Amino acid sequence: MGEQNLKAQGKYERIVDLARRRGFFWPSYEIYGGAGGLIDFGPLGSALKRKIEAKWRDVFVRQQGFLEIETPVVVLGRVFEASGHVEHFTDKMAECGKCKRKWRADHLIQEQAGIGGTEGLSLEELYALFQKRGIHCPECGGELGKPQYFNLMFKTSIGPYAESVDYGRPEAAQAMFTNFKRLYELGREKFPFAIAQIGHCLRNEISPRQGPIRLREFTIMEFEFFFDPEDPHCPKLKEVEGEVLRILSAAQKSQGDERPVEVTVKEALEHGLIKTEWQAYFMALSKRFVTSLGIPPEKQRFDEKLPWEKAHYSAQTYDHEVYAERWGWIEVAGHSYRTDFDLKRHAEKSGEDMRIFKPYEKPVVTKKLVLKPKKDAIGKAFKSEALNVIKLLAEASPSDVETSLQKRGCYLAGPYKILPEHVEVVRQQVKETGKRFIPHVVEPSFGADRLIYATLEYAHTEKKGRVVLKFPLDIAPIQLAVFPVVSKDGLPEKALSVYQMLSAENFTVDYDDSGSIGRRYARADEIGVPIAITIDYKTLQDNTVTVRDRDTWAQVRNTIKTLPPLLTQYFQGELKFNQLGKPV
Ligand SMILES: [Zn+2]
């Protein structure tokens, strides 16, 4: 593609074009015309995805000591009845009366009238807005009907039983809740703790028209962190409390202020912008993780959802957003404070006790009031009614009885007048060794596919009219390219032996001997290979090769056999490029 064309297209078009041409991703089922909201990842795209997933797993599972599971995409209907998704997981949809196409009502209002935040409006209010603002079908200009609710879950049946209504999961979270007790035990009852999962999810989006940004099948990377709401302190907060977050709070938004404030994690907690320390801690890690993918901090923000924008289970949600040239701010992660909503609902619907027992450091001794009826005196006073009186006293509140006896000299148990000589109020010591409770949950949830797109957008740079994908070293899908400078005189054979040696050293290597050396460098830059190694005539004499840097195009020379350990250190960020050899 020439320089002229590069400038004419927006970044989104350039990335989609590159992604298709070089094998990152493309629409699924293209030979049949494609299907909206579904994409295939090619060799480079799936390699990039695995690297991003591995990095996420390293930061949020391995380094945290969390427990990772893998569970089915197909989920029993009862699970989503309990979780509230059958009732609440809906969008509002409007049908065109003329062409019968269906659209998301809030998206049409945003696109045609520039009015955002209409998620909270009722079906009638949306319909009224359609008429007031002349919202029409974007396809044929036809008139739109009254919006209806549409549940976004894919329906299915487990087994050959059409009457059984089951679902494709729209989030990976529910299996973390239904497995909560088992994982708590498998983790030797360590608390607080978290369960993590990376996996596919399905949402039957009404009219996705944003390529890889809005998919009907996508990969979620998420974990549920369980903690005691009465002991919400995060001991790791110190590690992140100076981290600056760009926050757009719901309070600000409701006053029409859309400018994020920059506050440290510590300040965000002190000002009450974030409700729990653990959520603040994970938001800081989230910022660091997204930054490590090459997305600058100033292109990130945390957008607190307004009450009507939040999911039904959430007490507070911050969307972690990244700025995309074509789409504006897009959510790449959600941080939700789900409280005890899900575990409580599953406890009610399944009958499983989801409480955990937490021993106190020291047993707590409390004094408890107890009533001791004096049976002889009651027998004398109430005769045949004595048993009734004793039963009523057993149900009475000891403190009410005590207060009444002190203030009025008697207590009325039903129709019976109880006097101080009929009952003794004593204080007993009770020893409690711990408490039983349902944990609260904060949930960080990342969209792998959107992160891939955002990573591509920020890696995408141009140098002298050519595209260079500047992936961070640790997520580049291919690490090394090996080229013979010409395809003759034994150079390809030598280059292949270098290729095999580096592959055996666990590098991801691409071998390329087609076209001019300049074109091969350009191809490697365009798919973001950080290092290119070239075998030339000198190599045949002294076993040295040239090593070229993708970002600066600088070259150094070194012997083949000293390269593997140096390159390993380079990819781990321990060496700079000019330390890989002597300048050429
Ligand atoms: Zn239409």
Residues whose N, C-alpha, C, O or C-beta is under 5 A from the ligand:
A	BS01	ZN	C96 K98 C99 K100 C137 E139 C140 G141 G142
